[in-house]
Amino acid sequence: MHKPGDVVLGGLFEVHYTSVFPELSFTSEPNQLTCQGFDTAGFRHAMTMAFAIDEINKNSHLLPNVTLGYSLYDNCATLVIGFSAALLLASGQEEQFLLQEKCLGTPPVLGIVGDSFSTFSIATSDVIGLFNLPIVSYFATCSCLSDRRRFPTFFRTIPSDAFQVRAMIKILKRFGWTWAGLLVSDDDYGLHVARTFQSDLAQSGGGCLAYSEILPWGEDPAEVKRIVEIMKKSTARVVIVFAHQIHMIQLMEEVVRENVTGLQWMASEAWSAAAVLQTPRLMPYLSGTLGIAIRRGEIPGLRGFLSRIRPDIHISSSSNNYGHSMVMQFWEYTFQCRFAPPPAGWMEAGGELCTGQEDLESGGAELLDVSDLRPEYNIYKAVYALAYALDDLLQCKPGRGPFNGHSCATLQTSEPWQLMHYLEKVNFTTSFGDQVSFDENGDALPIYDVMNWLWLPDGRTKVQNVGLVKKLASKDEELTLDDDKIFWNFDSKQSPLSVCSESCPPERNTKKAVMGCSITKT
């Protein structure tokens, strides 16, 4: 999706959650990858960036006389697609779009908002850094991205996993859980967490890991079954999972099949608010989950902006107009129709044509749900961080600038590396009251909500906020919990007991645990 401007910002979002690779015979020109599985939440993420830029353009106090534009790409949850889009943005070779009425070309992209997954951000930042182009992620949490030597232009508006791990350990200690299992995804996100968690847990003296297992990417039912068998046999009643929604879906299928109950789940930010897991089939097992969640925020005006989204039916969906096709794909997915000309056999099978006048208020409930803005709030902050940095750059006084000879950058001559200087120093407060700034590693001020999953008597599910964890000026973590609000999915309606001593097998007096915790039989 493209919009012209004096300065253009790039965006990388997951608007589809999978892709299909073509068969390569090399007897003809290879086909392109095809994206499948429209992700309405991902589309809302992209539209949040569009909204933020639209709001900034209407603000006479921020970047006056400057119009921001955007160039938003769908990574289709596939590294090669997101990586290609990032290179297009960095090199200025993206699809051409109208700048002025009589001028066609590609403007410079001074910064990028994205990517989502840590693995994607690592690959993208490795290369984007060569262009000295700042990239601000809203969802990549791997602590490895705090390495300033390797990722000098990477910033993020979400705390790193290093803080999240310490927050988890804080919760473990709060309830006296000294014996727990750890499951992580088989990627940079999960593997870095596994190393950090074991190290930090040992240093804290807060307990031991009964087991530490890696959840596979892709279909591997035998491996998932093996892991669930370990969980089933273990006496650890607390299970901590740092993984993505897809891993949890696969894991819970086996948990239900094996009917593994009596566990206290602890969720990382990647799935702590995942609606796809809050189903009548899974909630008997997952109810009572405690999770670390991205800070919720409010974005006044976003819902109205989303409700006014409309496709331009005068532009063909096959016209290679990327920006328009994203909206058209959303429209076709939401209203289960197709724009003309429809695919072969669509009309014959009883399919309907889209008019572009369908009622979004009645059919677009998922898009318009702004009651729990978490990734969206981080995207909003990322866009504003880039805008404030650019505003500071343009307010530079000649002869008092930070560059060679005390010079300043101008709108016409500014380079991405010059924006970096100001982005490192940006400091502002959102309308929701949250301060936004970056530390020496490009990390955001650490703050998380603590969430609790409830299964209500009428069959509905509720994810409620029961606390907050944040970093203090002393560098320590402060955990605030409302114990009276927490729902425990146990007959006792109380916090479960999960301690080292419970793991001792009857035939042994002492057992060496994963982290070297010596457990004496009682």
Buried (B, 14 or more C-beta within 10 A) or exposed (E): BBBBBBBBBBBBBBBBBBBEEEEEEEEEEEEEBEBEBBBBBBBBBBBBBBBBBBBBBEEEEBBEEBBBBBBBBBBBBBBEBBBBBBBBBBEEEBEEBEBEEEEEEBBEBBBBBBBBBBBBBBBBBEEBBEBBBBBBBBBBBBBBBBBEEEBBBBBBBBBBBBBBBBBBBBBBBBBEBBBBBBBBBBBBBBBBBBBBBBEBBBEEEBBBBBBBBBBBBEEBEEBBEEBBEBBBEBBBBBBBBBBBBBBBBBBBBBBBEEEBEEBBBBBBBBBBBBEEBBEEEBBEBBBBBBBBBBBBBBBEEBBEBBEEBEBEBEBBBEEEBBBBBBBBBBBBBBBEBBBEEBEEEBBEEEEEEBEBEBEBEEBBEEBBBBEBBBBBBBBBBBBBBBBBBBBBBBEBEEEEBBEEEEBBBEEEEBBBBBBBBBBBEBEBEBEBEBEBBBBEBBBBBBBBBBBBBBBEEEEEBEBBBBBBBBBEEEEEBEBEBEEEEBBBBBEEEEBBBBBBBBBBEEEEEEBEBBBEBEBEEE
